[in-house]
């Protein structure tokens, strides 16, 4: 078992005031009697359920989400060779996440093979169709400061599966429509675009900031495959590479080989540590 754990942080906010708080939706799911009633198939062969919710205070909860494996089960290994798995139970693979509603902050164990942040939001939507949230990955503290020091003159964007960018909205819609049109027209699996002032004076329009945020947000939800997002301004002519500025934590934890309760507590404490003091 790999004991290396990766955590990513996200700013998360409601789409509008009528959307329920994320912590409240999770609490409602946790109140459903019977674990099987919490299970949802959010994609083909992709069933998940809320396994555990631990209250810290009125604003903060820590949860475990389990992906359920019922097919293609592994074998057992014995001194006499491999043998079929003896348990008749399904297998569970989990990720732990922590939500601070007061700060609008989500910290999540990052393991896309189990459940990504985007899948988590899809799961919530299965229980409450009004549960719609914006998610923006947290970058290093000085990244946006460097971005805001002077207006951008150039942006480079690289995406795979460019036809998927039709999901971009708001200030990112023009970029998404351009990528989608080129992908449809030329059957290109990957496209790189540069938007630049060239030799002209001035800077790009202020809506470019909204486009950058929309690209990062949709990428965090696994709705687009963003491979490069780099912005250039006069103070940073070599560019600010937002994908390399994402705040990501890696650590090898003392995880138990068999006890999921011990592992939940270990991951919970790690999430508390990396989220501490972040406003």
C-alpha positions, 0 to 999 in steps of 0.5 A: 500500500502506498503511504504517500498522501497528496493534498490539494487545497481549493477555494469553494463558494456557492454559485448564489445565495440560494445554494445550500452550504456545502457542509449542510449538504454533507450533513444531510447525506450523513443523516441518511440511515443505511450506508447503501442508501448513500451510494450513488453511481456518478459514472459508469462503474463508478459508485461512491458513498459518504462513509464518515463525517466528523464534526469539528465545529459549526463551520468545519467537518472532516469526511471520508468518501469511499469508492466501491469496487465490486468487479475485477477484484484482486486475488489473494496470495498464499504460500501455495500461490494465488487464489480467489478473494475469499470475502464476499463483500465489496472492496472500498477505496477512500479519500479523506477531505475537510471543509471549512465553510467559514473560510470557504476552503476545501482540503482533499486527499488527491487521488483521481483513481478513487475520487477527484474533487469534481466527482465529489461535487457530482456526488453532492449534486445527485442528492441535491440538484441545487448544490452548485459550487465554484471551485478554484485551486489555491495557488502559492500566496505570491502568485496572484500578487505577481499577477496583479503587479502589472496588467498581463500582455500575453497568455498561453493556454494548452489543452487536450480534448479541446472540444470539451472547452464548451463548458467554459462560461463567463469571461472564459466563454470566448476562449472555450468557444475558440478551442472547441471550434478548432478542435471540431474543425481540425480533429486536433487532440491537443491545441495551444493558443497564445493571446498577446499584445505583440508589439502594440502598447498596452495590455490585455483586457481585464476580462482575461483575469476572469478567463484565467480563473475559469480555466483553473476552476474547470480544470479543478473539477476535471471538466477540462484537461488543462496542460498549460496556463502561463501569463506574462506581464512587464514585471514577469517577462518569463511568465507566471506558470499557474499550474506549477504554482498550485499549492500541493502537499506531499507526505509519507504518513504512518498509515495502518495496513488494515485499520481504516479508522486509524487511517482516517484519523491520520489523514484528518490530522494531516489535513488540519495541519496543512489547512491551519492558518490559511485565510 
